[in-house]
Amino acid sequence: MYVLTSESSFDAAHFLSNYEGKCANIHGHRWRVLASIKGETNNGMVVDFNVLKKDLKELCDYFDHSFIVEEGSLESNLVSQLQEKFLLRIVPFRTTAENFAKYFYDKLSEKYDTESVEIYETPTNSCRYSR
């Protein structure tokens, strides 16, 4: 069994609702995403790295330079006002590294036999999700 890993990143703002601490405030990260897929080789490759890299980049580009908001964490009139001027990405989960790792894992698993996804929220703090 071979394991391939590709890396991408995105810059985005978020906040944690119902949280006591600095992360309750809107702040940004450069989210670093490392995705590992596994498989046997076919003609000497599991998959072309360019294909894996493109797929991961598309997932990251969706969030790049956006304000990521947990569904239901802001009043609907505020969401409407923000959407008039900013790129909002509303997600059905709390915007933690843990949930992003699972989100990317699940998305990549639609196409690949995904081994794990690791999300770096800061250069020294990450979460790795695998099954």
N, C-alpha and C positions, 0 to 999 in steps of 0.2 A: 504494500500500500504506500502510495506517495502522498505527500502533503505539500500543497503550494500555498504561498502566502503573498498577498498583495496589500498595498497600503494606499490610502487616500486620506483626505481631510476636508473639513469645512469649518468656516467661521460663522458663528451664530450666537444670538443672545437668547437667554431664557431666565426663568426664576422658578423657585420652588414654592408653591402655594402651601399654606398651612405648615410652615416650617419656621422654627425660631433659630435665627442665625443669619450670617451675611448673605447666604444664598437665597434668602427671601426677597432680596433686591434684584432688580434686573441687572444682569451682568453677562459678559460674553466669554466664549472659549474658542480656542482653535481645537476642535474635536478631531483627534487622530484616530483613524479606523484601520485596524489590521484584520483582514479576513483570510482565513485558512480553509481551503477545500481539500478533499481527499479523493483518491481514486487510483485505478490502475492505468497504465499507459496504453494509448492507442496510437500506433505509429510513432512511438517514442515520447509522447506527451500526454499528460492528463487532460489539459486544455491549453490552448494558446494563451500565454500571459496577457497578450494584448486584449483578448476577449474578456478575461477576468478583470483586468484593470479598467476597461471601459464600463463594464457592468457596475463595479464598485463606485467608479467616479460618477456615474449617473445617479446612483442612490445618494451620494454625498452632495452633488450639485443641487438636488432638490431642496436641501436645507441651507445651502451656502448663502451667507449674508441675509439671513432671515431672522425673525423673532419667533422662536418656537414656543408655543403656548399649549399647555395642557387643557384639553376640552373641559369647559365648565369652570375654569379657574378665574375667568374674568367675566364681568357683566356683558351681556350681548351688545348693549349700546356702545360700550368701550371698544369691544372687538370691531364693530362696524366702523367706528372712528379711526381706529388704528389701521384697518385694512384700506382706508382711503389714501393713506400716505406711505404705508410700509408693507413689506412682504411678510405676511404672517403665515406660519405653518402650524395648523392646529392638529394636535395628535391626541389619540385616545389613551395616553398614558402619562404618568408623571415624568418630567424631563430629567431623569437621572441617567448616569452612565450605565447603570444596570439595565434600565429599560431600553436605552439606545442599543446596547450590545445585543439584547434579545431581538429587537426590531430588525437590525441589520442581519442577524443570523436567520431569522424567519424569511426575510425578503430574498436573501441569497439562496436559501434552501429550496426556493421555488424552482431554481435552475440547477443548482449544484448539490453535491453531497458535502455539506458544510461541516467542517470539523469544529471550528470555533470562530468567534469574532471578539476582538479586544478593542475597547474604546478607551482612549486616553482623554480625560477631561482636562488635565494639566500635564506638563511634561513628566511629572513624577507620580501621578495617580491614575490608575486605570481599572477597568473591570473587564473580565474575560467571561464570555458565555459559551457553553458547549453542552451537548446532551450526552 
